[in-house]
Amino acid sequence: FLGYGYSFVPDAGCVSAYRSPGFLFFLTGVYELFGFANFFAQAVIQNALAVVLTYMVYLLAWALTKDRRVGLIAALLTVVHPYTFYHYTQYYHTVLSGLFLVTLLWTLVRLEQTKRLGWAVVTGVFIALLAYVQGTILPATVLLSAWLLWRWRPPFAKASGGRPEWKRAV
């Protein structure tokens, strides 16, 4: 990783890289493919990720409210956020964290709505991806599980096949 502007605790430079292995590997891949000085390619990659993030914010807002207007307003608020389309290597971290977090929340909502094991697996994958970029998600997973327990308890959920939904949530 030498020569790419990374730093570790005793060094000066990009101070967030040593705290985020996912961010470190992402930047290393970008720099290996396009070079450290190719700011155009880096801007294109970051803006492409920002477009996907904006779409996922739309999907999440629509999934929660079932109102496309709310989804469009949420997407618009994402677009006007100062760091969404701002290019600088440090802000890749913001876009990646936001993308993984919003996608995680969207998969969690899909899990809550469908109660399918596949969505549980995808949600776990996004928890793992997010943990490599933003490790603070790990303590929050307890709250995400508590939200599922709350949503799958009566009267929100009906028992399926005589088995209470809270057992599935656990």
Stockholm file with secondary structure:
# STOCKHOLM 1.0

chainA/1-170         FLGYGYSFVPDAGCVSAYRSPGFLFFLTGVYELFGFANFFAQAVIQNALAVVLTYMVYLLAWALTKDRRVGLIAALLTVVHPYTFYHYTQYYHTVLSGLFLVTLLWTLVRLEQTKRLGWAVVTGVFIALLAYVQGTILPATVLLSAWLLWRWRPPFAKASGGRPEWKRAV
#=GR chainA/1-170 SS CTTTTBCCTTSCSBTTGGGCHHHHHHHHHHHHHHCTTCHHHHHHHHHHHHHHHHHHHHHHHHHHHSCHHHHHHHHHHHHHSTTTSCCCGGGHHHHHHHHHHHHHHHHHHHHHHHCCHHHHHHHHHHHHHHHHHCTTHHHHHHHHHHHHHHHTSTTTSCCBTTBCHHHHHC
#=GC SS_cons         CTTTTBCCTTSCSBTTGGGCHHHHHHHHHHHHHHCTTCHHHHHHHHHHHHHHHHHHHHHHHHHHHSCHHHHHHHHHHHHHSTTTSCCCGGGHHHHHHHHHHHHHHHHHHHHHHHCCHHHHHHHHHHHHHHHHHCTTHHHHHHHHHHHHHHHTSTTTSCCBTTBCHHHHHC
//
